[in-house]
């Protein structure tokens, strides 16, 4: 029986209609929390996306114990209301699955840090966005607990912030394989196997189309590969379209001699169809806190071609070859690529895929348990 007087506030104001990495993390952590016993949750969610979140996490599950508190879509209004509610109501824990401009004075609070990218590679950010990021990190000084989504993120926190000097509890609340990935794979497994009998080489880029995500490196890589093979090359790009992305594509337009398909934002179903048909995913980011598209893609037997980032080495157990932004080792990287092309299902790197799936299959569930343990500890203390 749930004691509705002992609640968690779940700040879901960052949930978007057009799905991004934060939205995926937010809904998967909430989904796993909703399946635990003896927990009541007030979910603060914008009106325009409330039904979407309910439909996705409640599709095959009873959401008893979860109360959705509707907020206006206006950023100023919904942030003002959240700060008002979390400081007049009594909660065992105010949990934010990402950095948000909320300040809990009355109740214990915890936020999850996804990266410190704004200090590492700020080229794709405006001055206003950088100022906002600085505000979010300053507000962390008032929280009681910190979560981080990878060991690489923790190292960023140690190097670029002073948060660890506060000696407040910090824990790994990692990303994992989303429940939608597991559900949709069942319907596309036949497509996944079929692609290995196709002579075409299909590359995929997923994420915001900008320099930070390495779209320019990805296009250059595909262009150079196309010059060294007679196979048909298909390059699909899916994600948020930006002015930087348009600039990058425009710079290469005259030199593109392969099939280029720019999809923009697409649904989960369409994204997973691209995964099922792709042989390689290109992730040449300059900085990341995790790398969700890599984990999703590997679930569909898509081989990751990655830049040399600590988190990408963490995800792949340091078992692949990587492109270095510092050394600009594109020629060497392409040579390594051709050493496995056409031998995808049995090359020396194949075991990495199955190992990654095993590691991250239940990671959201494990992260939710850690959050629940803090919640349970606080409710126990409040009872004394």
NORFENFEN-V545289 format. One record per residue. N is the residue number from 1. RES is the residue in one small letter. PSI is psi in radians with two decimals (* if undefined). OMEGA is omega in radians with two decimals (NA if undefined). Layout:
{{N:RES:PSI:OMEGA} {N:RES:PSI:OMEGA}}
//
This chain:
{{1:x:2.24:-3.13} {2:x:2.26:3.04} {3:x:1.80:-3.04} {4:x:-0.06:3.09} {5:x:-0.17:-3.14} {6:x:1.77:-2.96} {7:x:2.79:2.96} {8:x:2.41:2.97} {9:x:2.24:-3.11} {10:x:1.96:-3.04} {11:x:1.79:-3.09} {12:x:0.43:-3.06} {13:x:-0.27:3.14} {14:x:0.02:-3.13} {15:x:2.29:-3.06} {16:x:2.64:3.05} {17:x:-0.74:3.03} {18:x:1.86:-2.98} {19:x:2.37:3.01} {20:x:-3.09:-3.09} {21:x:-0.67:3.12} {22:x:-0.74:-3.14} {23:x:-0.71:3.12} {24:x:-0.80:3.13} {25:x:-0.82:-3.09} {26:x:-0.84:-3.07} {27:x:-0.56:-3.13} {28:x:-0.68:3.07} {29:x:-0.74:3.12} {30:x:-0.74:3.12} {31:x:-0.79:-3.12} {32:x:-0.66:3.08} {33:x:-0.65:-3.09} {34:x:-0.30:-3.12} {35:x:-0.03:3.11} {36:x:2.63:-3.11} {37:x:2.70:2.98} {38:x:0.85:3.07} {39:x:2.28:3.08} {40:x:2.34:-3.02} {41:x:2.25:2.92} {42:x:2.01:-3.14} {43:x:2.07:3.12} {44:x:1.99:-2.96} {45:x:2.49:3.11} {46:x:2.54:-3.07} {47:x:-0.72:-3.03} {48:x:-0.36:-3.08} {49:x:0.09:-3.11} {50:x:-0.88:-3.09} {51:x:-0.61:3.11} {52:x:-0.82:-3.13} {53:x:-0.77:3.14} {54:x:-0.79:-3.11} {55:x:-0.63:-3.08} {56:x:-0.83:-3.09} {57:x:-0.32:-3.10} {58:x:0.15:-3.06} {59:x:-0.82:-3.13} {60:x:0.60:-3.03} {61:x:2.52:3.09} {62:x:2.13:-3.06} {63:x:0.61:3.08} {64:x:2.32:3.12} {65:x:-0.16:3.12} {66:x:2.18:3.12} {67:x:2.07:-3.12} {68:x:2.07:3.14} {69:x:2.01:-3.03} {70:x:2.36:3.14} {71:x:2.66:3.05} {72:x:2.69:-3.11} {73:x:-0.46:3.13} {74:x:2.21:-3.09} {75:x:-0.86:-3.09} {76:x:-0.77:-3.10} {77:x:-0.77:-3.06} {78:x:-0.55:3.08} {79:x:-0.68:3.09} {80:x:-0.77:-3.14} {81:x:-0.75:3.13} {82:x:-0.84:-3.13} {83:x:-0.59:3.09} {84:x:-0.89:-3.07} {85:x:-0.76:-3.04} {86:x:-0.13:3.11} {87:x:-0.09:3.01} {88:x:-0.35:3.11} {89:x:2.77:3.11} {90:x:2.10:3.10} {91:x:2.53:3.02} {92:x:-0.54:-3.14} {93:x:2.37:2.99} {94:x:1.95:-3.04} {95:x:2.22:3.07} {96:x:2.02:-3.12} {97:x:-0.04:3.02} {98:x:3.11:3.14} {99:x:2.19:3.11} {100:x:2.70:-3.11} {101:x:1.08:3.08} {102:x:2.56:-3.11} {103:x:1.91:-3.12} {104:x:1.95:3.13} {105:x:-0.72:-3.05} {106:x:-0.61:-2.99} {107:x:2.68:3.04} {108:x:2.49:-3.06} {109:x:2.75:-3.14} {110:x:2.37:3.06} {111:x:2.68:3.13} {112:x:2.24:3.12} {113:x:2.15:-3.10} {114:x:-0.53:3.11} {115:x:2.99:3.03} {116:x:0.64:-3.02} {117:x:-0.57:-3.07} {118:x:-0.37:3.10} {119:x:-0.23:-3.06} {120:x:-0.78:-3.13} {121:x:1.69:-3.02} {122:x:0.12:-3.03} {123:x:-0.66:-3.07} {124:x:0.14:-3.13} {125:x:2.51:3.05} {126:x:2.93:3.12} {127:x:-0.59:3.11} {128:x:-0.71:3.12} {129:x:-0.67:3.11} {130:x:-0.73:3.11} {131:x:-0.70:3.13} {132:x:-0.72:3.10} {133:x:-0.72:3.13} {134:x:-0.69:3.10} {135:x:-0.79:-3.12} {136:x:-0.72:3.14} {137:x:-0.58:3.09} {138:x:-0.68:3.14} {139:x:-0.38:3.10} {140:x:-0.39:3.12} {141:x:-0.35:-3.09} {142:x:-0.04:3.12} {143:x:2.80:-3.08} {144:x:-0.43:-3.13} {145:x:2.64:3.08} {146:x:2.42:2.98} {147:x:2.69:3.04} {148:x:2.68:-2.94} {149:x:-0.03:3.10} {150:x:2.83:3.07} {151:x:-0.57:3.10} {152:x:-0.68:3.08} {153:x:-0.71:3.11} {154:x:-0.71:3.11} {155:x:-0.63:3.05} {156:x:-0.75:3.14} {157:x:-0.77:3.14} {158:x:-0.66:-3.05} {159:x:-0.64:-2.97} {160:x:-0.04:3.11} {161:x:3.03:3.10} {162:x:0.26:-3.03} {163:x:-0.65:-3.09} {164:x:-0.34:3.13} {165:x:-0.28:-3.14} {166:x:-0.26:-3.14} {167:x:0.41:3.04} {168:x:2.61:-3.10} {169:x:2.34:3.09} {170:x:2.45:-3.14} {171:x:2.63:3.11} {172:x:1.96:3.07} {173:x:1.30:-2.92} {174:x:2.73:2.85} {175:x:3.05:3.08} {176:x:-2.78:3.07} {177:x:2.07:-3.07} {178:x:2.68:3.13} {179:x:-0.53:3.12} {180:x:-0.62:3.10} {181:x:-0.80:-3.12} {182:x:-0.70:-3.11} {183:x:-0.84:-3.03} {184:x:-0.49:3.13} {185:x:-0.61:-3.12} {186:x:-0.61:-3.10} {187:x:-0.23:-3.06} {188:x:0.09:-3.05} {189:x:-0.59:3.13} {190:x:-0.61:3.10} {191:x:-0.64:-3.13} {192:x:-0.79:-3.11} {193:x:-0.58:-3.06} {194:x:-0.53:-3.04} {195:x:-0.41:-3.10} {196:x:-0.18:3.09} {197:x:0.07:-3.12} {198:x:2.33:-3.13} {199:x:-0.27:3.11} {200:x:2.62:3.04} {201:x:1.99:-3.06} {202:x:2.07:3.10} {203:x:2.66:-3.14} {204:x:2.37:3.02} {205:x:2.25:-3.13} {206:x:2.18:3.11} {207:x:3.09:3.11} {208:x:2.38:-3.08} {209:x:1.58:-3.11} {210:x:-3.14:-3.12} {211:x:-0.61:3.13} {212:x:-0.75:-3.14} {213:x:-0.05:3.07} {214:x:0.53:3.12} {215:x:-0.67:3.13} {216:x:-0.68:3.10} {217:x:-0.69:-3.13} {218:x:-0.79:3.14} {219:x:-0.74:3.12} {220:x:-0.73:3.11} {221:x:-0.86:-3.12} {222:x:-0.69:3.13} {223:x:-0.79:-3.13} {224:x:-0.65:3.09} {225:x:-0.71:-3.10} {226:x:-0.43:3.13} {227:x:-0.25:-3.06} {228:x:0.21:-3.13} {229:x:2.65:3.06} {230:x:-0.10:3.13} {231:x:2.65:3.06} {232:x:2.28:3.14} {233:x:2.24:3.06} {234:x:2.23:3.14} {235:x:1.97:3.11} {236:x:2.33:3.11} {237:x:2.17:-3.13} {238:x:2.29:3.12} {239:x:-3.05:-3.10} {240:x:2.20:3.11} {241:x:2.40:-3.11} {242:x:2.93:3.07} {243:x:-0.65:3.10} {244:x:-0.72:3.13} {245:x:-0.75:3.11} {246:x:-0.67:3.12} {247:x:-0.77:-3.13} {248:x:-0.83:-3.14} {249:x:-0.69:3.14} {250:x:-0.67:-3.14} {251:x:-0.45:-3.08} {252:x:-0.10:-2.98} {253:x:-0.77:-3.07} {254:x:-0.36:-3.06} {255:x:0.11:-3.12} {256:x:2.01:3.13} {257:x:0.61:3.11} {258:x:2.96:3.13} {259:x:2.06:-3.13} {260:x:2.15:-3.14} {261:x:2.02:3.12} {262:x:1.98:-3.02} {263:x:-0.36:-3.06} {264:x:-2.68:3.12} {265:x:2.30:3.13} {266:x:2.86:-3.13} {267:x:2.90:3.07} {268:x:-0.79:-3.09} {269:x:-0.79:-3.13} {270:x:-0.63:3.10} {271:x:-0.78:-3.11} {272:x:-0.48:3.03} {273:x:-0.66:3.08} {274:x:-0.73:3.07} {275:x:-0.81:-3.04} {276:x:-0.46:-3.10} {277:x:-0.18:-3.06} {278:x:2.55:3.07} {279:x:-0.52:-3.08} {280:x:2.47:2.99} {281:x:2.38:-3.09} {282:x:2.07:3.11} {283:x:1.67:-3.08} {284:x:0.67:-3.11} {285:x:2.71:3.06} {286:x:-0.38:3.09} {287:x:2.46:3.10} {288:x:2.70:3.02} {289:x:-0.45:3.10} {290:x:-1.94:-3.09} {291:x:0.96:-3.05} {292:x:-0.77:-3.14} {293:x:-0.51:3.13} {294:x:-0.82:-3.13} {295:x:-0.74:3.10} {296:x:-0.83:-3.07} {297:x:-0.77:-3.13} {298:x:-0.54:3.07} {299:x:-0.44:3.12} {300:x:0.37:3.11} {301:x:0.76:3.04} {302:x:2.19:-3.07} {303:x:2.26:-3.12} {304:x:2.26:3.01} {305:x:2.01:-2.82} {306:x:2.72:2.96} {307:x:2.88:-3.03} {308:x:1.34:3.10} {309:x:2.58:3.11} {310:x:-0.72:-3.09} {311:x:-0.57:3.10} {312:x:-0.63:3.04} {313:x:-0.63:3.10} {314:x:-0.83:-3.13} {315:x:-0.69:-3.04} {316:x:0.24:3.12} {317:x:0.59:3.07} {318:x:0.62:-2.97} {319:x:0.06:-3.11} {320:x:-2.97:2.95} {321:x:2.63:-2.95} {322:x:2.63:3.05} {323:x:2.26:-3.13} {324:x:2.13:3.06} {325:x:-0.49:-3.13} {326:x:-0.84:-3.08} {327:x:-0.33:-3.10} {328:x:0.94:-3.05} {329:x:0.84:-3.05} {330:x:-0.74:-3.11} {331:x:-0.81:3.10} {332:x:-0.72:-3.12} {333:x:-0.75:-3.14} {334:x:-0.64:3.06} {335:x:-0.76:3.10} {336:x:-0.69:3.10} {337:x:-0.84:-3.10} {338:x:-0.34:3.10} {339:x:-0.34:3.13} {340:x:-0.31:-3.11} {341:x:2.29:-3.11} {342:x:-0.10:3.12} {343:x:0.60:-2.92} {344:x:-0.75:-2.98} {345:x:-0.14:-3.10} {346:x:0.52:3.10} {347:x:3.06:-3.03} {348:x:-0.18:-3.11} {349:x:-0.07:-2.97} {350:x:-0.67:-3.09} {351:x:-0.48:3.13} {352:x:-0.67:-3.11} {353:x:-0.89:-3.11} {354:x:-0.62:3.10} {355:x:-0.70:3.14} {356:x:-0.75:3.12} {357:x:-0.74:3.12} {358:x:-0.71:-3.09} {359:x:-0.67:-2.98} {360:x:0.07:-3.09} {361:x:-0.73:-3.10} {362:x:0.36:-3.01} {363:x:-0.66:3.10} {364:x:-0.69:3.12} {365:x:-0.75:3.12} {366:x:-0.68:3.12} {367:x:-0.72:3.12} {368:x:-0.65:3.11} {369:x:-0.69:3.12} {370:x:-0.73:3.11} {371:x:-0.76:3.14} {372:x:-0.63:3.13} {373:x:-0.67:3.07} {374:x:-0.78:3.11} {375:x:-0.83:-3.11} {376:x:-0.67:3.12} {377:x:-0.76:-3.13} {378:x:-0.68:3.12} {379:x:-0.63:3.12} {380:x:-0.73:3.13} {381:x:-0.67:-3.13} {382:x:-0.44:-3.10} {383:x:-0.41:-3.08} {384:x:*:NA}}
//
